[in-house]
Amino acid sequence: MMTREEIVRKCKEYRIYNYNINLDGSVDVMGNVNLHPCLQLTELALNFNKVSGRFDCSNNKLTTLKGSPKSVGNDFNCSYNKLTSLEFGPEYVGDFFNCHSNLLTSLEFLPLKVGRIIDIRFNNLSVNSLLDLIDKPYIDTVEKSMNEHHKYWDEDFLKFSFGIDVDYIAKKREYLINKLLS
């Protein structure tokens, strides 16, 4: 575990000024965290707990989300890294969860709650990974994402990028809903 002085130094380096250091050494940030791409991080040096605003660690070289906040009040952006898993990622994201353009093969560790949009484009996801979303509690969030970003989620895109038949997804979802209601 880092010392208090090391945490303060790292916060200053990352231009994080409005924060509290918890007894366990984790950091709560009141505001945004922007871990600039010029840092070229391969891991998060701090152990974040809560961030009230946005948390952006995109365009680095992260291979793990270890140290990322458990809760983010607004957006969480880890796009354009080298992530193969979402393990250690946040459990709660208030608005937009963006993990596109990584090396993800599974959506196993998606946040438990995402307020509005999930962007999973341009990863190494299988059709089964995407179909598993249908059974998850955030299917409504994914559907909202698909509606709000229809230019990315139209039928042609899904067929081209993932080989997914949109009608099949709709039928499977309808079947599951009917099964739950009966």
Beta strands, then each sheet from edge to edge (+ up, - down):
strand 1: 19-21
strand 2: 27-29
strand 3: 33-34
strand 4: 48-51
strand 5: 55-56
strand 6: 71-72
strand 7: 76-77
strand 8: 92-93
strand 9: 96-98
strand 10: 113-114
strand 11: 117-119
sheet 1: 1+ 2- 4- 6- 8- 10-
sheet 2: 3+ 5+ 7+ 9+ 11+
end
